[in-house]
């Protein structure tokens, strides 16, 4: 029996987070009372996509595929359904079909990192190693610290008998925290790696505005979570009007930032059921994906930036004692939080 190319990295697969928000609608012109009524716009494609995503996560790939097909029959350009269908096709070893779906996603959203990475994996299963390398070279050029891209490119180079190039990529992947290639690297590159691998420490750098007198207060850790708090001037935990925090979720990897946002919202709603979530901005094309959002609660509202690193997830938050956060305050913190960055030392 012909051996299936196992490198393919089912580790690459991560089903896109489902969102309930339908496309924005523009105002319709005044209807002619004599004209036939147009059918009401439907959002069933959202329900089909949500159901398909759940079935895919549960391992029912045939059922998931049917739901995504229903969604795309209603809305042929719905990117989330196309992307998740591509992932399901990979699970079903329909690699040609998955490449076609990821191609379609990239026409709708050029540079979408998960589509490029998974397309490279699918191409590898088709033994189109040069095509896979082209995708991975593109990713690494934009995201030079992207451990998963180095790991996958190393596997492709190994298949192409480029031992030197594979070992170099394995080394870079491990330096940036990817451990998926350790065994393969030890077998292929033991002499090259001996005493040469330096595992870089990942962290997050954030500069608080000097004019506001922000200063570090305390740092606490519990399991994989580390929380650092900051206060303005003479304010303290018992007496504050604004407080900021950086939460580090150590070892949290490959989580779509929108899923991370939903996790934060779920935690807030456990103590504030009437919480309101507003998405400000999301960027998955930067070297490290990030999302900004606001959660407003009676008496306490917060601006967040969540960033997914290679080996940790970072959540920077600024909380105010107010029911809502006005647009000027949102914009000011949004601009400042964007300047934070993942660093390696």
C-alpha positions as a printed Julia matrix, in Angstrom:
345×3 Matrix{Float64}:
   0.0    0.0    0.0
   1.36   3.38  -0.97
   2.43   5.35   2.09
   0.48   8.56   2.71
   2.71  11.58   3.17
   2.32  12.07   6.92
   4.21  15.33   7.27
   1.06  17.04   6.48
   0.69  18.54   9.27
  -2.71  18.12  10.47
  -1.22  20.28  13.23
  -1.58  23.16  10.81
  -5.35  22.78  10.78
  -7.4   25.12  12.94
 -11.02  25.68  12.06
 -11.91  29.34  11.67
 -13.85  30.83  14.54
 -17.54  31.17  13.77
 -19.01  34.65  14.08
 -22.71  35.44  14.13
 -22.35  38.8   12.41
 -23.93  38.88   8.94
 -22.63  41.23   6.28
 -23.47  44.9    6.8
 -26.49  46.06   4.91
 -26.81  49.29   2.96
 -30.03  51.3    2.97
 -32.45  50.13   0.29
 -34.21  52.59  -2.04
 -37.9   53.26  -1.41
 -39.93  50.33  -2.73
 -42.41  50.69  -5.59
 -45.73  49.46  -4.13
 -46.67  48.02  -7.52
 -43.48  46.04  -7.91
 -43.17  42.44  -6.83
 -41.68  42.06  -3.4
 -38.09  40.84  -3.44
 -37.33  37.86  -1.23
 -36.09  38.79   2.2
 -32.33  38.43   2.63
 -31.47  35.24   4.48
 -28.7   34.51   6.93
 -29.12  30.75   6.96
 -25.57  30.47   5.59
 -24.41  31.54   9.06
 -26.36  28.71  10.7
 -25.02  26.18   8.19
 -21.45  27.37   8.75
 -21.8   27.24  12.52
 -23.19  23.7   12.36
 -20.51  22.62   9.88
 -17.74  23.99  12.07
 -19.07  22.13  15.1
 -19.36  18.87  13.11
 -15.79  19.31  11.82
 -14.46  19.86  15.33
 -16.28  16.68  16.41
 -14.71  14.7   13.55
 -17.83  14.31  11.38
 -16.18  15.55   8.19
 -18.8   14.3    5.74
 -21.54  15.98   7.73
 -19.49  19.17   7.98
 -18.88  19.2    4.23
 -22.62  19.02   3.56
 -23.27  22.0    5.85
 -20.55  24.11   4.22
 -21.97  23.26   0.78
 -25.4   24.47   1.97
 -23.85  27.7    3.23
 -22.03  28.33  -0.04
 -25.11  27.6   -2.1
 -26.72  30.57  -0.32
 -23.63  32.76  -0.26
 -20.93  31.58  -2.69
 -18.3   34.08  -1.53
 -18.59  33.42   2.22
 -14.92  33.1    3.07
 -15.31  31.38   6.43
 -17.26  28.49   4.9
 -14.79  28.17   2.01
 -11.8   28.12   4.36
 -13.31  25.56   6.72
 -14.37  23.43   3.76
 -10.74  23.44   2.64
  -9.66  22.21   6.08
 -12.27  19.46   6.01
 -11.06  18.37   2.58
  -7.54  18.1    3.99
  -8.84  15.86   6.75
 -10.53  13.74   4.07
  -7.27  13.67   2.05
  -8.82  15.59  -0.85
  -5.73  17.75  -1.2
  -6.53  19.03  -4.69
  -9.89  20.2   -3.41
  -8.35  21.88  -0.37
  -5.8   23.74  -2.52
  -8.66  25.0   -4.73
 -10.55  26.23  -1.66
  -7.51  28.0   -0.2
  -6.86  29.59  -3.61
 -10.41  30.93  -3.51
  -9.97  32.24   0.03
  -6.8   34.08  -0.99
  -8.61  35.75  -3.88
 -11.15  37.06  -1.36
  -8.54  37.93   1.26
  -4.97  38.14  -0.12
  -2.26  37.38   2.42
  -4.53  35.47   4.82
  -1.91  33.53   6.8
  -3.93  30.4    7.75
  -4.89  29.86   4.1
  -1.3   30.2    2.88
   0.06  27.86   5.57
  -2.58  25.19   5.02
  -2.26  25.46   1.24
   1.46  24.78   1.6
   0.66  21.7    3.7
  -1.84  20.46   1.1
   0.67  21.02  -1.7
   3.2   18.98   0.26
   0.76  16.08   0.37
   0.47  16.38  -3.41
   4.29  16.28  -3.62
   4.27  19.8   -5.05
   7.2   20.74  -2.86
   8.29  23.74  -4.93
   4.77  25.15  -4.74
   4.73  24.6   -0.98
   8.12  26.3   -0.63
   6.86  29.32  -2.56
   4.0   29.72  -0.08
   6.24  29.26   2.95
   8.92  31.62   1.62
   6.17  34.23   1.23
   5.04  33.73   4.84
   8.53  33.83   6.34
   9.39  37.0    4.42
   6.42  38.75   6.05
   6.63  36.9    9.39
  10.32  36.2   10.08
   9.59  34.74  13.54
   6.84  32.36  12.35
   7.96  29.07  13.89
   5.3   26.89  12.23
   6.29  28.09   8.76
   9.96  27.22   9.44
   8.95  23.77  10.73
   6.85  22.99   7.67
   9.44  24.38   5.26
  12.06  22.2    6.93
   9.89  19.14   6.27
   9.45  20.12   2.64
  13.19  20.59   2.2
  13.81  17.21   3.79
  11.5   15.62   1.18
  13.49  17.44  -1.51
  16.73  15.92  -0.09
  17.98  19.36   0.97
  19.35  18.22   4.32
  21.29  21.41   5.0
  18.28  23.64   4.3
  15.97  21.39   6.33
  18.29  21.49   9.33
  18.58  25.28   9.15
  14.79  25.61   9.15
  14.35  23.09  11.97
  16.84  25.1   14.02
  14.91  28.33  13.39
  11.6   26.64  14.24
  12.95  25.37  17.56
  14.56  28.7   18.4
  11.14  30.32  18.07
   9.46  27.71  20.25
   8.12  25.01  17.86
   8.79  21.54  19.28
   6.99  19.51  16.59
  10.2   18.81  14.66
  12.51  17.9   17.56
  12.6   14.14  16.91
  12.95  14.57  13.15
  15.7   17.14  13.67
  17.62  14.94  16.11
  17.7   12.12  13.56
  18.57  14.29  10.57
  20.75  16.98  12.07
  22.25  15.73  15.34
  25.83  16.76  14.53
  24.74  20.13  13.17
  22.64  20.94  16.23
  25.05  19.83  18.92
  25.56  22.78  21.24
  24.22  25.25  18.69
  20.52  25.59  19.44
  19.68  28.65  21.44
  16.04  28.7   22.49
  14.94  32.32  22.42
  12.77  33.66  25.22
   9.48  35.12  24.01
   8.0   38.13  25.74
   5.83  41.18  25.18
   6.99  44.8   25.2
   4.53  47.57  26.01
   5.34  51.24  26.61
   2.91  53.17  28.8
   2.6   56.94  28.23
   5.04  58.77  30.52
   2.79  61.82  30.84
   0.11  59.78  32.64
   2.5   58.49  35.32
   1.79  54.78  34.76
   3.91  52.45  36.88
   4.12  48.71  37.48
   2.25  47.54  40.57
   2.42  43.78  41.09
   2.92  40.51  39.26
   1.11  37.28  40.14
   1.3   33.8   38.62
  -1.03  30.82  38.76
  -0.21  27.79  36.63
   0.35  28.95  33.04
  -1.08  32.44  33.72
   0.99  35.48  34.65
  -0.7   38.81  35.41
   1.12  42.15  35.59
  -0.85  45.21  36.76
  -0.17  48.91  36.27
  -1.7   52.0   37.92
  -1.49  55.75  37.36
   0.29  58.05  39.78
  -0.61  57.3   43.39
  -3.54  55.01  42.54
  -3.59  51.49  43.96
  -5.61  48.29  43.71
  -7.93  49.6   46.45
  -8.2   53.12  45.02
  -8.13  53.53  41.24
  -9.95  55.17  38.34
  -8.0   53.38  35.59
  -5.88  50.26  35.69
  -3.95  48.39  33.02
  -2.77  44.79  32.85
  -0.78  42.38  30.74
  -1.89  38.73  30.99
   0.43  36.07  29.61
  -1.13  32.69  28.83
   2.02  30.57  28.65
   1.96  27.68  26.22
  -1.22  28.87  24.48
  -0.47  28.43  20.79
  -2.31  28.35  17.47
  -5.52  29.85  18.89
  -7.34  32.1   16.39
  -7.46  35.58  17.9
 -11.23  35.76  17.48
 -11.55  32.6   19.59
  -9.34  34.28  22.19
 -11.67  37.29  22.21
 -14.67  35.0   22.74
 -12.9   33.33  25.66
 -12.32  36.71  27.3
 -15.96  37.69  26.74
 -17.16  34.41  28.25
 -15.04  35.0   31.35
 -16.35  38.57  31.75
 -19.97  37.41  31.34
 -19.54  34.97  34.21
 -19.55  38.01  36.54
 -21.33  40.52  34.29
 -24.08  38.81  32.25
 -25.12  42.11  30.66
 -21.64  42.74  29.17
 -21.52  44.2   25.65
 -18.73  43.28  23.21
 -17.55  45.58  20.39
 -14.88  44.46  17.9
 -12.56  47.36  17.02
 -10.03  45.83  14.64
  -8.46  42.49  13.72
  -5.23  41.86  11.83
  -4.07  38.39  10.82
  -1.5   39.58   8.26
   0.99  41.05  10.73
   3.84  38.87  11.92
   1.74  38.05  14.99
  -2.04  38.05  14.66
  -3.91  40.47  16.93
  -7.4   41.68  17.72
  -8.69  44.77  19.55
 -12.07  44.94  21.25
 -14.05  46.67  23.98
 -16.2   45.01  26.66
 -18.54  47.37  28.49
 -20.19  46.52  31.83
 -22.1   48.67  34.3
 -19.44  50.36  36.42
 -16.41  48.82  34.69
 -15.45  48.79  31.01
 -12.26  47.63  29.29
 -10.3   48.09  26.05
  -8.36  44.94  25.06
  -5.64  43.93  22.64
  -5.04  40.18  22.31
  -1.89  39.03  20.48
  -1.02  35.44  19.54
   2.7   34.74  19.77
   4.5   31.56  18.74
   4.44  30.05  22.23
   2.3   32.39  24.36
  -0.89  34.42  24.11
  -0.79  38.02  25.37
  -3.77  40.1   26.5
  -3.21  43.78  27.22
  -6.15  45.56  28.85
  -7.04  49.01  30.14
 -10.03  49.19  32.5
 -12.02  52.28  33.49
 -14.68  52.71  36.16
 -17.44  53.64  33.74
 -20.47  52.05  32.1
 -19.18  52.83  28.61
 -16.02  54.06  26.88
 -16.4   57.06  24.58
 -15.01  57.1   21.03
 -12.11  59.48  21.78
 -10.89  57.29  24.66
 -11.26  54.14  22.55
  -9.25  55.68  19.72
  -6.48  56.9   22.02
  -5.98  53.52  23.67
  -6.41  51.67  20.39
  -3.51  53.65  18.91
  -1.3   53.09  21.95
  -2.01  49.34  22.26
  -1.11  48.81  18.6
   2.49  49.8   19.46
   2.96  46.77  21.74
   4.94  43.88  20.23
   6.15  40.34  20.74
   9.92  40.21  21.25
  12.61  37.52  21.43
  15.79  37.65  23.49
